């Protein structure tokens, strides 16, 4: 089945970041979104370890390892960037000062529940800042492959893994589609033109609702 690459998923998610938005990107795959912000728009990136308005990665050999993001990757600073205490960073999150958080996922339920930190007893020891982000940001979006490595749906009726947050996700960007979560339902907004709705439903673990036109999911070659 044809599907988008991680870079293409990240590009599509970046197109919905509004000019001047304060944005937190989850560790790992979501960090790619910063590479594809729309020209002419300014996104102000926040990292919970205490930087606001960081930029792209420095050239190899020019890293300052005192300037890192939450994933311990070296970053640069844009004009006007600021440092602050970890507690102040979480006060920004919990105080509702972030416009959007973009996170990865293991499972997303049709009611907006998110599981993205543990796959069971052998998973990481704690949820970390994700549980604050999903309830502190004004909008929570997820970027993910549509299915797991063994072909099981990631979009499900009810999460079976430990939850990060309840009813928090509003939009999901997958390797096959763009789906909104509205009224406890998965509402299909965009899909790959090569994929029928029936084929997409077959790899989705809950009903896909059609509420208006479904656009083609079009992305550049990346």
N, C-alpha and C positions, 0 to 999 in steps of 0.2 A: 504494500500500500504506500503510495506517495505521501510524504509528510514533510513538514517544515523542519529545518535545522534549528538548533538552539539559538544561533545568531538571528535567524529570521523571526523566531518567536519574540526574542528580545526587541528586535526592530519594531515589530507590530505594537508591542506594549508601549514603547517609547513614543509612538505617534499620539497617544492619548494624554501625555503629560502636558498640562497647560503652562503657558508662559508665567514665570514667577512662582511656580509651585515649589513647596518644600517637600522633599522626597527622601524616603529611606528605602534602600535596596537591601534585600536579604543577602546573606553570605552565600557565595558560590555563583550558581547560574544567574540569579537576578542581577548580580553586579554588571553583567553584560549590557543591561539596559542603558547604562550611562554612556556607552559608546555610540548610541543611535539617537540622541536627543535631536529634535527637529531644528534645523538651521533657522536662526532668528528668534528662537524661544530660549529663555533662560530657566534652567532647572537648578535649584539650590539643594545640593545633596547633603544629607545629615547622616552621620554615623554615630551609633550609640556609645562608642568609646570616647567621644568628645570632640568632634570636628564638625563645623558647619561651613558649607561651600567649598568642599574639596573638588579637585579636578582629576584629570586622567593619570594613569600610571606614569612614573618618570622613566626616562630611558635607562636601559640596563647599565649598572655601574654608577648611576647618579641618584640612587635611592637614599633617602634620609629615613632610617628605621625608627626614628622617633615620630614620624609622620605616617601613620598607618590607619587603615579602616578596621572595622570590626572583624573582618576576615584575616587580619594580620598581613594584608597586602599593602605595599608602599603606594602612597598617593601624592599628588601635588596639591598646592593650595591656590585658589583663585583670589583675585583682589577682593578684599573685604572679608576673607575667611577668618574664623575665630576658633579658639580652643576653649574648652570648659570642662569642669569636673564631671565625672561619670554620673553623679547624682543629678546635676543640672541637666545633663542630656536626657535622662529619663523623666525629669520634670517636663521637658519639652514634649516628649512622647505622651506622657499621661495627661498633660494639660491640653491636648488637642491642637497642638501647634503644627503638626505635620499634615499636609494635604493628602498625601498618598503613601502607602507602603506597598512595595511589590515584592512578593515572597515566592519561594518554591513550595512544592506540596508532594506529600505521599498520597493523600486522599482529600477530596472536596465533596461534601454532601450537598444535596439539592437545596437544603435549607440554609446553606452558607457556612456550615461548620467546616473547620480546617484542621487537618492532621499533617504536621510537617516537621516534627522534631524527633520522633521515635518510631522504630519499626518493631518494638517489643523489648524483652529483657536485655538484649545485647545492644540496644541503641545507646545514644549519648545519655549522660547521666541526668540532664535537666533541660527544661524547655528554653531557658535563657531569656533574652529580651523579646523573643517573638510574641509571647503572650501579652506583653505590654503594647507592642506595635499593632497587633490586630484589633485592639480595642481603643487605642489612643489616636490612631490615624483617622482622618475624616473619610478616606476611601481605602479599601484593601483589595488589591488585585493579585492574582496568582498567575505565574507562568510555569508551564509544565508540559511534558509529553502527555499525550492523551491517554496512553496506556502504560502499564509497567513493562519491565524488560521481558517478562514472560507473557505479555499480551492481555493482562487483566485490566479492567477499567479503573482509572483513577477518579473518575467522576461517578459517584455512587449515591444510592438513596440514603445510606447512613454510614458514617465512618466506623471502621472496626478498630482503628489504631488510636492511641492516646491523643486527645484533642489538644490543639494549641489555643483555639478560641471557638466560641459558639456563635453561629449566625453572623459571622463577621465579613465574609467574602462577598463582593458585589460583582466582580467580573473575572473570568478565567480566559487566559490566552493559551491555547494548546497547540500542539503540532498539527492539528486538523481543523480547528475552529476557534471562533470567539463566542463566548457564551456568557450571558448575564444571569445573575441570580436575583429573581424578583418574585416576591410572594411565595417563597419556598419552592420555586421551580427553576429548572434550567431552561432559559429562553435562548434559542439559537439566533445569533445575529449575523455571523459570517461563517462560511465553510469553504474548503478547497473546492474549486470548480470540478475537479476530477472525481469528486466523491459524492455519491448520492446521499440524501437524507437517511435512507434506509441503511446504507453501509455505515454511516456515522452512528446511527442509533444502535447498531449491532455491537459497537465497541464502547458504548456508554452504559453505565450501570443504573441509570434512572431515565425517566421519560424526558425527551427533548421536546420542548413546547415551541411551536411556530406561532409567533405573534407579530405579524407584519412581514415585509419582504426580508429574505435572507440574502445578504450580499455575498459576492465572491471574495474570498480571503486572498488578497493579492499582495505579495511582498517582493522586494528585489532579490536578485541572486547575491548571496552573501557567503 
